[in-house]
């Protein structure tokens, strides 16, 4: 089995009956969505990616909570968490007990009826499951990163909520362009920065810095997607006696970091070896222990 998919017929958020009948396994290579769906035409939707390691899904509930939060920010109908949870359970049950997989949850506004601004037909929902990419090298050897200007200041998220910062939307063109620019500069990944000189996040990950024995990450109110893996990492660090915190971190703090990691649901924790060409210390022992926790 290489990959599979389920189509979900969304029901009201408070519905509790006949949920199983609303989830249908489909051929992932067969037509399933309308060519007019706003997910493809406008990127008007939200998604989540859940890592499955040796048959066990990680942070499933936090991902579903964040899906619902993103839906609210986009003014989409509220997802029925029990329905989505059941779909995830069915996907996990079909995944082999060995190896790493990705379950992706996708919710769009549906097909637009009429011109711009007209209402849509109703939400379209589906999930896919496929083997994850091999991130062994990133976890064990680390990654090189560059800083890239995101094009807005640190107050933009609160000043302009319609920019949807903090929502995990399907509109990922900028994120992918940033990844290509990082590769052009000889790096593996990028860290976004604000125009007034503060750290944000990576295109597909959160950033954790070590300062002595203290671990910090950029404050989510600056328009950052609050990461489920970052939260799990902080829980583990605190359980092991390491203070953690959220700060508005100036870009200059990168040069003083004692270590840095990119953390995400599928890649887990990848230590940063270089930032803008400058070498960064790597704590291999802590990285191995953190990834063992995140994976298992």
Beta strands, then each sheet from edge to edge (+ up, - down):
strand 1: 3-8
strand 2: 23-26
strand 3: 45-53
strand 4: 56-57
strand 5: 100-108
strand 6: 124-131
strand 7: 143-149
strand 8: 189-193
strand 9: 206-211
strand 10: 214-218
strand 11: 244-247
strand 12: 259-264
strand 13: 268-275
strand 14: 278-279
sheet 1: 2+ 1- 6+ 5- 3+ 4-
sheet 2: 8+ 7+ 13+ 12- 9+ 10- 11-
sheet 3: 8+ 7+ 13+ 14-
end
